């Protein structure tokens, strides 16, 4: 009885996550190619912003793990 409830909960979570991933995939497919024309300088600026964002996320994870491990 409890086993069936746990399976039911996990199947519900699985369905919810699969719907979310389907929506994300659909959105990514829709906006995969830009609809506006960008100059080369704009493309370079966008690339630098992406790299900067990844660097900030890496620093955030590093800080989190150093605090978590106490080093």
C-alpha positions in Angstrom: 0.0 0.0 0.0 2.7 2.5 1.0 4.8 1.2 -1.9 2.0 2.0 -4.4 1.8 5.5 -2.9 5.5 6.1 -3.3 5.4 4.8 -6.9 2.4 7.1 -7.6 4.3 10.1 -6.2 7.4 9.3 -8.2 5.4 8.8 -11.4 3.7 12.2 -10.8 7.0 13.9 -10.4 8.4 12.1 -13.5 5.4 13.3 -15.6 5.8 16.9 -14.2 9.5 17.0 -15.0 9.0 15.5 -18.5 6.4 18.1 -19.3 8.8 20.9 -18.1 11.7 19.5 -20.2 9.3 19.3 -23.2 8.4 22.9 -22.8 12.0 24.0 -22.4 13.0 22.0 -25.5 10.1 23.6 -27.5 11.2 27.1 -26.4 14.9 26.3 -27.3 13.9 25.0 -30.7 11.8 28.1 -31.3 14.5 30.5 -30.5 17.5 28.5 -31.7 18.2 30.9 -34.6 18.0 34.7 -34.0 15.4 36.5 -36.0 17.3 39.8 -36.0 20.4 40.6 -37.9 23.4 41.3 -35.6 26.5 43.1 -36.4 29.8 41.3 -35.8 30.5 43.6 -32.8 27.1 42.7 -31.3 28.0 39.0 -31.7 31.3 39.5 -29.9 29.6 41.4 -27.1 27.1 38.6 -26.7 29.8 36.0 -26.6 31.8 38.0 -24.0 28.6 38.3 -21.9 28.0 34.6 -22.0 31.6 33.9 -21.0 31.3 36.4 -18.1 28.0 34.7 -17.0 29.7 31.3 -17.0 32.6 32.7 -15.0 30.3 34.2 -12.4 28.4 30.9 -12.1 31.8 29.1 -11.7 32.8 31.5 -8.9 29.5 31.0 -7.2 29.8 27.2 -7.2 33.4 27.5 -6.0 32.4 29.7 -3.1 29.5 27.4 -2.2 31.7 24.4 -2.1 34.5 26.1 -0.1 31.9 27.2 2.4 30.3 23.8 2.5 33.6 21.9 3.0 35.0 24.6 5.4 38.3 25.1 3.7 
